[in-house]
């Protein structure tokens, strides 16, 4: 399976990515191994699962590039993002 995921830092700032191993990917974000998410603690707040790597990659790209897709997602998970700030 492939996953499109949203993680948030303690301020509620989201990051969108895709992976085939959610647990390992979250660990790499929190260990500072990713340049764009370095020096912050991240929490998984949302994911979608796909059988196809291509489908997951296209969804990630759509979420990163389309303001409308991001707004829809943020509206769908707004409570989860808020809870991430309350840690």
Backbone torsions as a table, in degrees:
resi	resn	phi	psi	omega
1	UNK	NA	152.6	176.2
2	UNK	-122.2	146.4	-173.5
3	UNK	-127.9	137.8	166.7
4	UNK	-101.7	129.2	-173.0
5	UNK	-132.7	158.3	173.3
6	UNK	-125.4	126.5	173.5
7	UNK	-117.7	153.0	178.7
8	UNK	-128.3	145.9	173.4
9	UNK	-87.9	-176.9	-175.2
10	UNK	-65.9	-18.0	177.6
11	UNK	-93.0	0.1	179.8
12	UNK	87.2	8.7	178.9
13	UNK	-73.8	122.8	-178.0
14	UNK	-87.1	153.9	171.3
15	UNK	-134.2	135.2	-178.3
16	UNK	-112.6	135.9	177.2
17	UNK	-153.9	-177.4	174.0
18	UNK	-138.4	154.5	-177.0
19	UNK	-162.6	169.2	172.0
20	UNK	-107.1	0.8	178.7
21	UNK	-145.3	94.4	-175.6
22	UNK	-59.7	-46.6	-176.6
23	UNK	-61.6	-48.0	-179.7
24	UNK	-64.4	-39.6	-179.5
25	UNK	-66.0	-41.7	177.7
26	UNK	-63.2	-41.2	176.4
27	UNK	-59.0	-43.6	-178.9
28	UNK	-65.5	-35.5	175.4
29	UNK	-64.0	-45.8	-176.8
30	UNK	-74.1	-20.1	177.2
31	UNK	-88.5	1.7	177.1
32	UNK	76.7	23.7	-177.6
33	UNK	-85.8	-5.4	-179.7
34	UNK	-114.6	122.9	-175.8
35	UNK	-54.1	-43.7	-174.3
36	UNK	-77.0	-13.3	-178.7
37	UNK	-123.2	16.5	-176.7
38	UNK	-66.8	150.5	173.1
39	UNK	67.4	24.8	175.2
40	UNK	-140.3	156.2	175.0
41	UNK	-96.6	133.9	-174.7
42	UNK	-118.2	149.4	177.2
43	UNK	-130.5	135.6	177.1
44	UNK	-71.7	126.3	179.9
45	UNK	-118.5	-14.3	-177.1
46	UNK	-165.8	146.0	170.2
47	UNK	-153.5	157.8	174.3
48	UNK	-126.8	142.4	-178.4
49	UNK	-108.9	140.3	179.4
50	UNK	-135.8	144.9	173.7
51	UNK	-77.7	-29.8	-176.0
52	UNK	-99.3	128.4	175.9
53	UNK	-61.1	-40.7	-179.3
54	UNK	-61.9	-41.5	177.8
55	UNK	-61.7	-43.4	179.7
56	UNK	-64.2	-42.9	179.9
57	UNK	-64.1	-40.6	178.7
58	UNK	-66.0	-39.4	178.9
59	UNK	-66.1	-43.5	177.4
60	UNK	-59.5	-46.8	179.7
61	UNK	-59.2	-44.1	179.6
62	UNK	-61.7	-43.7	-179.7
63	UNK	-66.8	-35.0	-179.0
64	UNK	-77.0	-30.4	-173.4
65	UNK	-101.5	-20.8	-174.9
66	UNK	-105.0	116.1	177.3
67	UNK	-60.2	-37.7	-179.9
68	UNK	-65.9	-42.1	178.8
69	UNK	-64.5	-41.4	177.9
70	UNK	-64.7	-42.6	178.6
71	UNK	-61.5	-44.0	178.2
72	UNK	-59.6	-45.5	-179.0
73	UNK	-66.0	-46.4	179.9
74	UNK	-60.8	-38.9	177.2
75	UNK	-65.1	-39.1	-179.0
76	UNK	-67.2	-33.2	-175.2
77	UNK	-117.5	22.7	-175.0
78	UNK	-57.8	-37.0	178.6
79	UNK	-68.3	-38.9	179.0
80	UNK	-63.8	-40.3	178.5
81	UNK	-65.1	-42.0	178.4
82	UNK	-62.7	-41.4	179.0
83	UNK	-62.5	-32.5	177.9
84	UNK	-62.2	-31.1	178.5
85	UNK	-75.7	-21.1	-175.8
86	UNK	-87.2	4.7	-177.5
87	UNK	-58.8	NA	NA
